[in-house]
Amino acid sequence: MKNLSVREREVTVMNTLAPIGWLAAVMTATVTPAVARDTEYTSLKFADVLAMPEAQQKLDPTIKLFFGDQVTPKVLTKFGKDTSSKKANGVGKDDEAACRWAALSALMAFQAKAKFLGANAVVGITSSYNLRDLKSATDYECHAGALMAGVSFKATYVKVEE
């Protein structure tokens, strides 16, 4: 390239790089984005979570849990509303098992905060996934992917008559 003019050098460089540019353009156009799995479950049962042996060991019986519009004892004091969003490892578990673990974690978090606030109950526990509420006293929503499962609940902390 010693004896080439500036213009001839530019043309030579462009001719050398042009195939690389075309290759990059073709590869970009043909690559399809990876789509993560997001399987939605809307009729999983709170009762199945509460029946887990781990729930029997980890949930605090002094902090009562009331789901959806379940009838509660008389509410004496309200401490406010909150959400609990939890994820669970889904590797090596079926989706529903991973969802139960995520739900148990969310319920445990509610109880821990209730205890901190001086509440003795968490009421109106419902799914609120992506701002879509599933108001049910029996069912909750969970989304499962290849590696994780997640729930999002909302509820109110209260002190009820004992």
Buried (B, 14 or more C-beta within 10 A) or exposed (E): EEEEEEEEEEEEEEEEEEEEEEEEEEEEEEEEEEEEEEEEBBEBBBEBBBEBEEBEEEBBEEBBBBBBEEEBBEEEEEBEEBEBBBBBEBEEBEBBBBBBBBBBBBBBBBBEBBBEBEBBBBBBBBBBBEEEEBEBBEBBBBBBBEEBBBBBBBBBBBBBEE
